[in-house]
């Protein structure tokens, strides 16, 4: 076991992991509080009595000593963690839109809610104010109508902030894509119905305010404290708002001072595989260095150590890096990362470090969100490779209009693709009128060999049906040649920009391609290596066995030739 593996197996939880859990739990507590209040607002569509009855239930849950400590403790923890994150952040460049939205809305929430909390909960606890919904609605719809706009904005901001946080947390779960439409519908409907209830109740209050004596009775029922106490509460609201703004401003200033001082005193050099060499500060992560210097670097989760898309291959300096903490180790175990692959968001830079990002800056499918299979970063696997090609298609295409050629090829690719995928294979690419497919990438060589042979048989069956349907469009039936070989190949996600995909390279691929070409020489539909027959465990009956020399191979290769793949049992 390597040193890295021993460190990962310790199961230790880092300070960063503890902070992440505290942020998550405190956020869930506050989101539960906000959700219950929004559901309560929906009752305004029925009546003020229903609204107050719902508030009584919510107050029973949240206004007891235990839940009050939990709620305000969660608020303090969540806000402290947000300010800490701002202070420690090296750069705001490269932040994803959901991250920026969550941060901005999170800082806006206290400003919108300080007055509401102080004017109701504080006066209720300190002076016995009866802050039921009727009184609150009179306050914001009759006495200070601008308060209704502020309350509506607070509802939308708090809910959007919470939903954004949930999205950033849950989108790495395998089931999230299936649940996304339902969650999005809920995220839209809840605040929409809540605001409708709030407006409906406000309209009811405005109508009742025109009734003689109703306002006076409502004020008396509220048991307002003395005017001096109310005035003191208003002063306290202003001071708290200004104080919060000062604290936030101070955090940004201190962050700037910290970065400037550290960069002045401490500098390390980090080089990228792209050729960039950057001078950075000690304590920065590789991802922070990339963002601060405008180097494109994938990070779906925003640098929280959850998605693995920021992973890097470390060249020089690997031995000098601190071992992965539990947050990083958990993700690395999930993707079966080798020792030299680390998460950029969890790896602090050291002098002389050399790194290469392994994924493109844009999300490009195949496991980007969930980390993906380990072979995406490049791994040698024993797989079966199938090549197929239409015989004489150049002559056919020269005699037909371009539209007809495209139509025939698309019909052909659809049938052959269905045969390959239905047998458990992965289509690697279409090359002209040829197809390359991989088998056993995830299931192993034995299953891969059987799947490849099954695919060849299914391709032959579908070709018969295709020729019958195209009999009026073609002068002669389509004929195909199929070659299959099994052996070690380098498998990984390769390409450039948006043109990327899982593919395989190596001698096994080249040999399979040559076997497909040999179907012309032997006048058969299928040529497969004897290794495929042996590994698959299938019975090929009286299929001819031939020993051939393959260009680029030192040893001769035994092959089986099959006139018609449909005859394979």
Secondary structure, DSSP 8 states (H G I E B T S, - for coil): --HHHHHHHT----HHHHHHHHHHHHHHHHHHHHHHHHHHHHGGGT-HHHHHHHHHHHHHHHSSHHHHHHHHHHHHHHHHHHHHHHHH-S--TT--HHHHHHHHHHHHHHHHHHHHHIIIIIHHHHH-----HHHHHHIIIII-THHHHHHHHHHHHHHHHHHHHHHHHHTTSTTHHHHHHHHHHHHHHHHHHHHHHHHHHHHHHHHHHTSTTHHHHHHHHHT---HHHHHHHHHHHHHHHHHHHHHHHHHHHHHHHHHHHHHHH--EEEEETTS-EEEE-TT-BHHHHHHHTT-----TTSSSSSS-TTEEEE-TTGGGS----HHHHHHHHHTT--TTEEEGGG-B--TTEEEEE-S-SS--STTTTT---GGGG-EEEEEEEEEEEETTHHHHHHTS-HHHHHHHHHHHHHHHHHHHHHTT-EEEEEETTEEEEEE-TTT-HHHHHHHHHHHHHHHHHHHHHHHHHTTTT-SS---EEEEEEEEEEEEEEEEETTEEEEEEESHHHHHHHHHHHHHHHHT-SEEEEHHHHHHHT---TT-EEEEE--TT-SS-EEEEEES-GGG--
